[in-house]
C-alpha cells in the first residue's frame, strides 16, 4: 500500500516539476484552478468509500462490502461529474477563470471516472490482491502523466487537455470492474446487498462528512486565494508553496489505513493495548525519518523549490508554513477513532476545523494578506489534533502519551540543531546557500541512518 501511494505521489510531483518548466506560471495557475472542485469532492468520496470498505470488509462479508461500495462509487462519481458539468459557468466566474467554462465541462468526465476508479486500493486489499496495487499504480500513473505532459507539449488548449486526461481513469475503471468480476465468486443476492448497504451507508455517511470537511479544510486556503486574487500566476505561487513534502501523505495515510484495517476488531471489543502500541511505534518511526528532512527543507526552502520546480523562490514563505503542518500528521488519534467505528466523532471535529479554518483564513487574508490562509491552515490543524486527543482521553481513557513518541525520540531532538547548523552558517554567513544545502542534506541522511539503526534502550519504544 505504501509503495503504491509513493508511486502516485511521486508521479504527481514529477508532472508538476515538468509543467513548471515548460509552461508559464499563468497557464499553470489556471490549470491548477480547474482541479479545485475535484480536489474537494474527489478525495472526499474516495476516502469515504475506501475507509468504509476497509472497515466493512473486516467487520462484515468482504464480497458484500465490495459489491455495495462499487455501486456507491459509481453514484459518487456521477454526482461529482454532474456538479462540474452543470455548474461550469458558476465555477469559472467565482474562481476568476473567464472563458474557461469548457475546462470544467470537459474535466467532468475525468472526475466521474476517477472517483469510481479510486476504490481500487481497498478493493484489492479486501479481495486479497494487494500485489496488484504495484503494477496497477505504475501503469495508470505512467499513462496519466504522459497524457497531461503530452497535452501541454503539443500545445492543446486547456479544455482539451482536461478531456484527454479522462482516458486514464477510464482505463482504471475498466480494470476495477474486471478485477471485481474475476475475484468475486458471485454477485450477492438483493437481500444481502440491502443489508450490507444499510451498514455501509451509515458508516460511509460519517466518513464522507469527515472526508469532505477534511479535504475542504485542506484546500480552503487555495479557494480563498483563488477568490481574492485574480492573478493565475499568484495562485501558482501559493499552490506550489502549499505542497507538503513529497510522500508524507502517502506514508501517514498508509499507516492510518493499516491501523484501521488491522485493529478495528480489537478496539471495538475493548482491547486497546496492541493498537495503541503500534500507533505509537508508527508515530515514532515517522518522526525519526521526517523531522531531520523538515528541518533541512525549512532552512533551505528557496533551494528546494528551485531544485524541484525550476524557480518559485517567492513560494518559500508559504512552503515553510506548510512544513509545520506536517507535525500534526505524525500522530494518529483520528485513526484510533476510525478503528473504533467512531467516524461520526471525527466528522464533527472536522466540521469544527473547517469552520475555524475558513473564518480565520478570511480574517487573516484581509489583515495580513497572501500568507494569511496558510497560517490559518496551520492553526486549524493544531486545533483539530488537540481536540481529537481530548476526546480520546475523555471518552476512552486513552492518554496523550499513549499515542505520541516516547523517550526514543530524545537523541533526535538533541541532535537536530547539529543537522542544520553547519549548512545554515554556510547559507547566511558565507553566502554559500547551495553548498550549505548539500551539507545539511548529507548530514541529515547520515543522522537518520544512525538514529534508525541504533538499538533501543531497555524499556523504551523502538
Steps between C-alpha positions, in 0.01 A plus 500: 500500500777744592697424183190549285432836664865600458464432128191721475646786705834475320338510158291804595817675619680408177215640290511826696878522460464461123204738461661782697791482255306486172204735557463845650390565855172648372413185302603272786289702744192478275554126454518444876190712563304261277581225752347678797155338480646153463751559778212553744249236388722238333724416796203536737295235319802276444612519863147437626456196274847367578459536877154340484630206299795449734269505800212297355738261325637405840183521706255350247497285187783621268324421173178669609697807609682510165177479299329777697799731486536451126143624461562787740815592306307518174236726657763726660685532170187602312417762764851649491503519122152652487598785734786598270302449180188698591669758719786583261402863448464563874837346584680690225359829627572464871850353445607782268527279191314699233455304178587162651149364555579220254796406717261401780255336259766283336664420833167363632558169322838456671346580838221243467727219387780581746267486802372157397851369425625636834356196677780285352733494803251381766343271241826318432587484871156367599508237225851389599665644187738754656778409254287638218537848648861543386454416134162678492650818647801499270281445195235763557742764629720465192197530273356800682834682522559444128155636413541814710855583390426403140201733488713797602794401279270493195349833610141385528256743653429443869146362455624235256784403733243442774295284262806304385583419863175303534656210309701407808213458752294331226763226475525484880124465537493216244777321691313537831186347349692210344694435822177495701332257260804274501549496878139471623342156496157640420310827522318516837125452513277805527415434865867476594571822312226682690634383835856598415390828342331604823814437706738644240293813446487578872878476528560668164279796589717586798814429301388722213420789733841449659676470165329793329559732794860378532574559134308827504713610796810387310410700189304786656804726482541435125135582438538824693814593305316427173205713613697797636782522244428512127854420384550138386875545553443600864278195546781283358744650752268410787414155361868407464580623851203317651630161386608290794826310469465206261385165634392621845132458419573159347681387815250630753188392309644150448575472872151624584332253261707215643406589858130508411517178301708301748369616837131585453380170651731527802410860572125453463523206744670724758859378456709814446858408587620350172352775284634780721847346509506470121370855452770629732773299326385625162497858625852469635637339184347775286641771728848351483480496123329831431615754759856531363356538149256766618780693670718503188212601271391775739843667494561441129148549363614720209758245385255210532235682295750590228624142487149359475320758290770704326412816690216624722731634771213737587305192614749440784308679780185296427707185466653549846159540662376182337804308618388570857156348432672165442572477874130446572494203259758301695246384760190286446209573736274531196590146386428354842152657499434371148601149604258533791226569247465863614517669162225730630733643763772574246235653275373738769848621586584528131199728446620712791849511345359611166291780654800612708729487195272692264414770756865550596614489136254773401609714793872452440491545121343843556731580792844379390440403136639213296641285785186526714321185377815291547532610864130426550551149361786437745289623792203284397717187475623556855144562622367180336777276635471641853122452496534134399753436775262656750210282384707181517601585855151600618298212346743208470762572764771512232774732622691729267829330583355168382501634143802732481866393468682415820856534625632338184459840334740677738821437297332657199386808693847551647675448167262687270668843540832345395341378178417846367751727678802446270289546189322804644835666574614439144175650365458805721859584598706391200234547230553142378136389498535204265808367679315538830199317357719211385678486837176505701337235279804272538513545879126436525527178300786373718315602815184316394698184426676513837181563699290239318765232535584553864380244752224630730578524866325260732149607585462739206288477189703439187 
